[in-house]
Amino acid sequence: MSRLADAFKQKPALIGYVMAGDPDTTHHLAYARAVMAGCDILEIGIPFSDPVADGPTIERAAVRALAGGARLADALSLAKELRGRESEKPIVLMTYYNPVFRYGVERFARACREVGVDGVILPDVPLEESGAAAGPLAREGIDLIQLASPASPPERLARLAKATRGFLYVVSSFGVTGARVGMAPETRELVGRAAAACRGVVPFAVGFGVSDASHVRALAEAGADGVVVGSAIVSRIADGETPEKVGAFVRGLRG
């Protein structure tokens, strides 16, 4: 059983996000360790200059990281450090295709295996165009995690559920990432459709807009196997909260 499959034994599996190189490459390990300690899966963002799926909070984190010199290699080094500290929790990289293409897809897949990465999310690569990345990643034992949106009809959700590896990332609302006060009205209906498509096939996690324990609880009650929290964590790092305080926030999301 892969580490990702094992993580979803916890219901809901909590997936926490950090940006590599944020607030800088000196301190990002401390924040990543704190977030990882409080969740079941750690998602590490690779800074990129055109993060089309990300809202202003994560976009600003990418800008800070890039200004500090952080690149794809720093995200790989961060994953290696975390894995080297004997953590068996899954690590997923979230990046766009351009940095992977420039780095070399085969080389990237090998590097992911070498540093202990379990999965990769490419939000700008739709299912129909994912073969160039899926093949090399699969050969190295790395899961390519597909995304579904509120616009995905049942038949597409079924295709995505069969094609994805590790889990299916379900985008809870239209638009970009970012903490929201309340859950979008379409979210509960989407979770129901995703559950019908994924049941007995693969677990699914819901992200975009999850910012507090009430959101996590509501999604779990609606049937989500996992919940992704990103901007709410990144905003606390940007505000200068200590790793200890950020870690406490993550642990409190299960409240």
N, C-alpha and C positions, 0 to 999 in steps of 0.2 A: 504494500500500500504506500502511495506517495505521501510526502509530508502534507501536501495540499488536501488530499482526500482525508487524511487523518484529522486535520484541523477542523473540518466541518462536522466532526462528532459533537463539538460544542455548538449548541443552538441558542441564539444565532452565533455563528463565527464572527468575531469582530476583527475587521481589517483596518489598520491604522496607516496613514500616509505621511511620509516626510519627503522633502526635496533634498537630494544630495547637494552638498555645498551650502546649505542654508542653516544657520546664518552665515557660516563660513566653513571651510574644510577643517579648521581646527576644532570646532565645537559640534559639527554635525553628528559625530559618533555618539556623543553623550545624549543628544536628543533622540537619535534613532534607537539607542538602547532603552531609553526611558519609555518610548512609545511601544517598542517591541515587547517590553516586559508586561504591558497592560493589555495587549491584544493577542489574537491567535495567529494572525498573518500580518507581516509588515510589507507595505508597498512603498518602494523607493522611486521617486520621480527623478528622471534624468533631465537636467536643465536644457531648455531649447528656446531659441529666440522667437519662434512662432507657434506657441502652444494653443492651437485652434480650439481644443475642447475644454480648455481651462478658463476659469473666471479670473477676476482681478487679483484675488488673494494669492492663488498659486502662480499666476503670471508674474506678480511682483517678486515672489520667492525665486522664480527662475531668473529674473533680471538680477537680483542680488547675487545669486550663485554664479551666474555668468560673469558679472562684474568682478567677482572675487577669484575668477580663473577656473571655476569648477567645470568639468567636462564629463563625458561619458565614462572615461577611465576612473574618475573619482567616485562615481556611483558603483562601479565594479569593485573598487578598493574598499568602499564602505561595506558592501555586502560581504566581502572576504573577511573584513575585521569582525563583523557580527557573527559570521559562521565560525570563525576561528576561536571565538569565545564560547564555543561548545553549545550554542543555542541550536536546538532542533526545530524551532518554529520556521514555517515557510517564509521565504523572501520572494517577492514579485517585483520586477522592474516595470515601470510605466514610462514609455518613451514614444516618440514619434518616429516615423520610418526614416526620415532624412539622416539623423545621426547614426542609425544602424546601417543604412546604405553606405554612408561615407566611411564608417569603421570597417565595413565588410560583413555581410550577413553570416557567412560561415565562421569567420573569426569571432564575431559577436556571440554566436551560439556556443562555440568552444569556451570562450571566456566565461559565459554564464555558468556552464557546467563546472569549470575549474574553481570558481569562487563560491559555489554552492547556491546559486539562484535556482528557484523552482519553477517560476513562470514569468511570462512577459506579456504585457498589454500594449497593443499598438492601436490607439484610438482613431488614427486617420487611415487605417487599412481595413476596408470592409472584407467580409467573408470571401467574396468573389475574387479578390486580389491578394489574398493572404498566403497563397501557395508558396511564393518565393521565400517567405520567412518561416512558414510552418514546417516545411521539409527539413531545412538545416537544424531548426530548434528541436524537432522531434528526434532526429538522429542523435542529438546530444542529451536526450532525455528531459528536455525543457518543454513545459506546457505553453502553448500559445492560447491565450485567453481571449475569446471573442466577446464582443459587446452587442447588446440589444438595446433598443430605444423604445420610448412610448409609441412610436409609429410602427413598430414591428408587428405585423399581423400574426395570428396563430401559426400559420404554415411556415413563416420565416423563423419564428421562435423555435419551432421544432427542428428546422434545419440547423440553426445555431447551436441548439442543445446537443445535437449529434456531432457537430464539427468541433466544438470547443474542447479544450483540455483543461483539467484542473477544476474550473468552475466557469459559469457564464456570468459576466458582469452586466447587470441590468441597470441602465441609466434611468433614474426615477422620474425625470421631468425633462421637458424640452429646454434647450439652452446649454449653458456652460456650467462648470463646477462652481460651487460657492455655497456657504452656509445660508440657510433660509430659516425664517421664523416658524413657518408651518410647512407640512408636507403638501406637495402639489395634489390637486384633486384627482388627477389621473393615476396617481401612484398606486393606490390600493387595487384598482382594477388591473393595472399592469402586473402587480405582484401575483394576482390570481392567474393571469394568463401565463406568466413565466413558470409558476408552480405546476400548472397543467402540462406544459411542454417539457419541463425538466424532471418531473417526478419519475424516479426509477432510472434516470439516464445520467444526470450530472447535477451537483448542487449549483445554486445561483446566489449571488450576492448583489445587493442593491446599494447604489451610491448616487452621488450628486445631491447636495442639499441637506445631508444628515449632520446635525450639529449638536444634539444633546441626547440625554438618556430617554426622553419621551419619544423621540424619533426612533431610536433603536428599539424600544419596547413596541411601538406601533407597528413597525415593519416585521418584527418577530411574530406578533399576534396575527399579522396579515398572512404569514406563511413563508417569509424570506428565510433562506438557509444561512445567509450572512449579510452583514451590513458594513459598508465602507464609509469611513470618516476621514476627510482630507482637509478641507479649508478651515474647519473649526480648530484643527490641530496647528496647521501652518500659521494661522492668525495669532495664536498664542506665542509661537516662536518669534514671529515678527514683532510682537509687543514686548519682547525681552523677558518673558517668563522663564524661570529656571527650568532645567530638565526635570527636576523633581516635581515642580508644579504642573508641568505639561503631562508627566507620567500619571500624576494623581487625577488629572482631568480624564485621561484615557481610561483609567481604572473605574472612574465614576460613571462612565457611559453604560456600564452594566447595571446601574442603580435601579 
